[in-house]
Amino acid sequence: MRPDLSTAGYSGLGWRGFVLPAAILGLWSCSSALGLGNEHILVSPLRVLSAAAEAVMDENGITALLHSLGRFISGWLIGSAAGLAAGLAMGLSPTADRAGGPTFHALRQVALFAWLPLLSAWFGMYDAPKIVLISMAAFFPAALNTQAGCRGVPKTYREVGRVLELGPASTVWRVILPAAAPSIIAGLQLGLIASWIGTVGSEYLIGNGQGIGILLSAAREGNRMDLVIVCIVTLAFVGLFFSQVVRLGSRRLIARHLPS
């Protein structure tokens, strides 16, 4: 039987998912109304809404978000493609794994933002080092999970390819990739999360240009806690949106390869 994926694990966005945010918003509103805490740090929800409207009306927020999304999508696509290629090579070829595996596993232990000084020296202080860092954030999860997925394909599946007299490329495309799809998709999802974090972090630390991370840094420097909260909420919703898109897309893709 085909399992019901609609109720498996995390069920997505339901009404119960809004209970905790509503409770936090209620406590936040009450605290602000009662004057609890420093009003310059614990700003009221109305001030945050006003800052959000201001960011939209003067287009600074929209422009910053579009620049961040451009870097994010570019970096994730580049890193994911490179990770898939590297993971396939190491997962399908023992020789490639022995040659590149030790270097790959050593480099992935380095904290992502530790690369920023080197990348800034190599590529300057504008978009290039940010996109490289975002690509690296996507590369390692995609490569690791693709390698694990290919290695985990049962030998009987490969035998099916030989019985059907499939060539090496057809065996990979029609047998190995579908069987490794759940692991590969998990790597792409992890890379998506890491890439979004890398996008904001690189913008925040490098600066220069426009982006949500740069706007967040400017808001902190200007002691605009209302705008800081607007940026944080925006980051959360954008990350949630992309996570939902990939989750729903991967669910359908995996379901197509499940036995009826």
N, C-alpha and C positions, 0 to 999 in steps of 0.2 A: 504493500500500500504506500501511496505517496503521503508523507507526513504533512500535517497541517502547520505550515510555517507561520501562519498569521497569529498563532498564540504561543509560539516557541520563544522562550526567553523574554527579553525586553519587548514590551507590547507597543512601544511608540508613544505618541502624545495622546493621552486620555485626560478626562477631567480630573482624575486623581493627581496628575502631574502638576496641576495648578494650585493645589491645596497649600503646599509649602511656600511657593512664591507669594500667594495671597496673605498667608500668615506673616511672612517677613515684611511685606508691604504695610500690613496693619500695624505691626509693632513699630516699624519705622515712622509711620505717620503719627502714632500716639506719642512716641518719644520726642518728635519734633514739636508737636503741639504743646506738650508739657514743658518744653524747654530743657529737656534732659541732655546733658553733654554740651560740647562746644559747637555752636551753630556754624562756625567756619569749617568744621570737620564733618559733623553730622548734619548735612544740609537737608532741607525739607524736600519731599517728593515734588512739591509744586515748583521749587527752584530748579530741580532736575528737569521737569517737563519744560520749563521756560528755556533752559539751556539747550534742550533738544530742539525746540522750535527755532531757537536762534541759529543753531548750527545748520538746520535745514534751510531756513529762509535766506541766510547769506551764502549758502552753498558750500561753505567750508567743510562741513561734515560729509556731504555727499561726495565732493571731490576727493576728500581724504579716503573715504571708503572705496571709491572706484580705483584709486591708485593702489591701495592695499590688495584689492581683489585681483587686479592685473598682475601684480608681483606673485601673489599666492598661486593663482591658476597656472601661470607660466612655470614657476618653480616646481610645482607639484607634478605637472605633466612631464617636464624634463627629467626630474628625479625618479618618477615612477617608471618611465620608459627605460632609463638606464638601469634601474634596479631590477626590472623584469629581465632584461638582457643578461645582467650579471648573475642573477639567481638561476636562470635557465642554464647558463654555462656551467656554474658550479654544481647544480643539481643533476645535470645530465652527463657531465664529463668528469670522471675522477681525476684526470690529469689537470683540468682547469681548477678543480677544487684544491688539489695539492699545491698548485702554483700560486693561486690567488687567495685561497682561504685564510691562511695565517695573517696576511696583510689586511684583508677585509675585517676579520674579527678583532684585530688590534686597533684599527682605526675607528671601529664603531664603539669602542669603549671611551673615546674622547668625548667629553661633554660638548654639545652642539655649539654653544656660544663661546667655547674656548677657541674656535676657529676664527672668530671675528677679527682679532688683531692681524692675523696673517692674511685673511681675505681682503681686509681693508688696505693693507700694504700692497697687495698684488693688483687689486682691481679698482682702487680708488675709494671714494666716499659717497658714491651715488647709488644707482640701482644695481649695478653689476654684482657687488659683493652680497647684497641682500638676496638676489635671485639665486646666486650660487649656494648661499646658506640654506635657503628654502629647498633647493633641489637636494642638498645633502640630507635634510631632514626627511624627505620622502624616499630617498635612495635606500637607506639602510633597512628600514622595515620591509620595503618591497622586495629587496634582494634576499633578505633572510627568510621571509615567509615563502617566497617562490622556490628557493633552494629546498626548504623543508618540505614543501608540497610535492615537488618533483621526486625527492628521495622517498617520500611516503607512498608513492604509487605502487601497488602490489605488482609483483613480477608477472602474475597471471594476465594483467592488463597488457603488458608488453608482449606477452606470448600471443595475445589476440591480434596484435598488429602484425606479428610474423605470419600467423595463420592466414590473415587477409592479404598478405603480401604487400603491406603498405611500406612505402619508402620512409627514410628517417624523418623527413619534414612532415609527411602525412601522419606518421605515428605520433609525433609531438603535438601536432595540431588537433588530431581527431581522437587521440587516446590519452596522452599524458596531461595536456592542459585542462581538459574537462575534469579529469580525476583530481587534479591539483587545484582546481578553481576555488574551493572554500578557503584554502590556506593563502592563495594569492590575493583573494579579495580582502581577507583579514589584514594582510600586509599593506594593501592600498588604503584601507581605512585608517590604520595606525599612522601611515605616512601622511594622510590628510590632516589628522589632528596635529602631528608634529610640524607639518608645514605651516599651518595657521599660527601655531605658537612661534615658529621661526620667523614668520612674516612680521608679527607684532614686535617680537623681541629685537629683530635686526633694525626695524625702523626706530624703535625706542632708543637703542644704543648707538646707532650710527647717525641718525638724524638726516638732515639734508633732503630736500624735496618735500613731498606730501604723502600722507598716509595716516591711518588711524593711530599707529604707534607714535608717530611724530606729533600728532595732535594731542595725544595723551601726555607726552612729555612736556609740551608747551603748556597744557592745562595745569600740570603739576608745578611747573616753574612759576606760573602766574597765580598759584594758589586758588585755582578755579575747581574746587572739589565737585561742584555740580556738573561741570563738563567732564571731569574725570569719571564720574559715575555714568554719564551718558556714553562715554567711550567703552567702559567696561561692559555695560549692558549690550551695546552694539556688538562687541566682540563675542559675547556669549550667544546672542541670537544668530549671528552669522555662522559661528561654529556649529551650532545645533542644526541649522538649516542644511549645511553641507553634509553633516553626519547622517541626517535623515535621508537625504537624497541617495547617498552611497548605500545606506542600509537597505532601503527599499529596492534600489537597483540590483544589489547583490542578492537579495532574497529571490527576486524573480529569475536572475541568472542561474543561481544554484538550483532552483526548483526545476528548471528546464532539463537539468542533467540528473535529476533523481529518478529512480525507477518508478513506474506507475504501479 
